[in-house]
Amino acid sequence: MENYYRELMGFLSARLGNAQAAEDVVHDAYVRVLERTADEPIEQPRAFLYRTALNLVIDGHRRNTLRQVEPLEVLDTEERFFSPSPQVLMDQGQRLDMIQRALAELPAACRECFLLRKLDGLSHLEIAERLGVSRSVVEKHIVNAMKHCRIRIRQWDNA
């Protein structure tokens, strides 16, 4: 893992335009990776390290703590480092299918509130105005949808 330090520093410095910010991110990424490796081995340490570092950059960008950041699209140009394994893709696909099945079981209003919040990013108030219902109804629908999905996925995982 140590042999990736300079490479990752160069990668992040070029994208962030700030060597100090890059060094902070690399340090935090190494800490997270080292903490994680105690639990289980990492199949692709380089890809995992890069993804961890980029997640930290994105989180920092969202919190606006990094002052000189390239647009996030630039960070995603290095996709070759992050190709998920076929097993991960299959697991994600199965999980998505389960969520879609669980959502299909919900009443239409409940499902619509959930999708407007989670997919479209609308606030509870915006959803309430769009659907002509109260904000508390929207909140109840979203909570019920999340609860239903969690329960159904747990049931299907244990089947």
C-alpha positions as a printed Julia matrix, in Angstrom:
159×3 Matrix{Float64}:
   0.0     0.0     0.0
   2.85    2.4     0.76
   4.05    2.23   -2.85
   0.84    3.95   -3.98
   1.41    7.01   -1.76
   3.37    9.13   -4.27
   1.16    8.06   -7.16
  -2.0     9.02   -5.28
  -0.43   12.31   -4.12
   0.36   13.23   -7.74
  -3.1    12.21   -8.89
  -4.91   14.27   -6.24
  -2.53   17.24   -6.37
  -3.13   17.59  -10.09
  -6.88   17.45   -9.66
  -7.21   19.55   -6.55
  -4.55   22.11   -7.44
  -3.52   22.1    -3.8
  -0.74   19.85   -2.51
  -1.67   20.36    1.14
  -5.3    19.39    0.56
  -4.11   16.37   -1.45
  -1.79   15.31    1.38
  -4.63   15.58    3.9
  -6.91   13.46    1.72
  -4.21   10.83    1.1
  -3.5    10.62    4.83
  -7.19   10.21    5.66
  -7.61    7.62    2.91
  -4.69    5.57    4.25
  -6.12    5.71    7.76
  -9.49    4.43    6.52
  -7.93    1.69    4.42
  -5.65    0.53    7.24
  -8.57    0.45    9.66
 -10.56   -1.58    7.16
  -7.82   -4.12    6.4
  -7.89   -5.25   10.0
 -11.35   -6.72    9.35
 -10.85   -8.4     5.99
  -8.33   -8.36    3.14
  -8.92   -5.98    0.25
  -8.86   -7.69   -3.16
  -7.75   -4.64   -5.15
  -5.91   -2.33   -2.71
  -4.97    0.3    -5.31
  -8.54    0.69   -6.59
  -9.91    0.66   -3.04
  -7.42    3.33   -1.96
  -8.24    5.55   -4.94
 -11.99    5.16   -4.42
 -11.62    5.96   -0.73
  -9.59    9.07   -1.53
 -12.07   10.25   -4.15
 -14.97    9.69   -1.75
 -13.16   11.88    0.77
 -12.64   14.57   -1.87
 -16.31   14.45   -2.84
 -17.36   14.63    0.81
 -15.0    17.57    1.31
 -16.36   19.25   -1.79
 -19.89   18.83   -0.51
 -18.94   20.37    2.82
 -17.04   23.06    0.91
 -13.93   22.53    3.04
 -11.56   22.25    0.1
 -11.11   25.69   -1.44
  -9.5    24.87   -4.8
 -11.31   21.91   -6.29
 -11.7    20.96   -9.92
 -15.23   20.1   -11.04
 -16.16   16.64   -9.76
 -16.47   15.34  -13.33
 -12.66   15.53  -13.61
 -12.31   13.1   -10.71
 -14.46   10.51  -12.45
 -12.23   10.44  -15.54
 -10.01    7.89  -13.83
 -12.69    5.16  -13.89
 -10.17    2.5   -14.91
  -9.06    2.37  -11.26
 -12.54    1.61   -9.99
 -14.08   -1.14  -12.07
 -16.2    -3.21   -9.71
 -15.91   -6.99   -9.78
 -18.62   -9.02  -11.53
 -19.77  -10.28   -8.11
 -20.21   -6.71   -6.82
 -22.17   -5.78   -9.94
 -24.37   -8.86   -9.55
 -24.99   -8.11   -5.85
 -25.89   -4.5    -6.66
 -28.23   -5.64   -9.42
 -29.95   -8.12   -7.12
 -30.31   -5.46   -4.41
 -31.81   -3.02   -6.92
 -34.27   -5.68   -8.07
 -35.32   -6.28   -4.46
 -35.86   -2.57   -3.87
 -37.93   -2.27   -7.05
 -40.05   -5.26   -6.01
 -40.56   -3.83   -2.52
 -41.5    -0.41   -3.92
 -44.0    -2.03   -6.29
 -45.83   -3.44   -3.24
 -46.44    0.03   -1.81
 -49.56    2.16   -2.36
 -49.03    4.59   -5.25
 -48.95    7.75   -3.09
 -46.39    6.24   -0.72
 -44.16    5.07   -3.58
 -44.42    8.43   -5.36
 -43.38   10.39   -2.25
 -40.41    8.1    -1.74
 -39.26    8.34   -5.36
 -39.69   12.12   -5.51
 -37.5    12.41   -2.42
 -34.85    9.8    -3.18
 -34.59   10.04   -6.95
 -35.6    13.62   -7.7
 -34.2    15.11   -4.49
 -37.29   17.17   -3.73
 -37.81   18.44   -0.19
 -40.76   17.25    1.88
 -42.4    20.64    1.37
 -41.9    20.53   -2.43
 -43.41   17.04   -2.56
 -46.38   18.13   -0.42
 -47.04   21.09   -2.72
 -46.71   18.99   -5.87
 -49.06   16.26   -4.61
 -51.47   18.53   -2.75
 -51.0    16.84    0.62
 -49.59   17.97    3.96
 -45.91   17.8     4.77
 -46.58   15.34    7.6
 -48.31   12.97    5.16
 -45.24   13.11    2.91
 -42.94   12.39    5.87
 -45.09    9.43    6.95
 -45.12    8.01    3.41
 -41.33    8.26    3.1
 -40.75    6.65    6.51
 -43.23    3.87    5.7
 -41.61    3.23    2.31
 -38.13    3.0     3.84
 -39.38    0.73    6.61
 -41.2    -1.52    4.13
 -38.15   -1.81    1.86
 -35.87   -2.62    4.8
 -38.23   -5.34    6.09
 -38.77   -6.94    2.67
 -35.08   -6.98    1.79
 -34.29   -8.57    5.15
 -36.97  -11.22    4.5
 -35.67  -11.95    0.99
 -32.05  -12.07    2.18
 -32.99  -14.66    4.82
 -35.13  -16.75    2.46
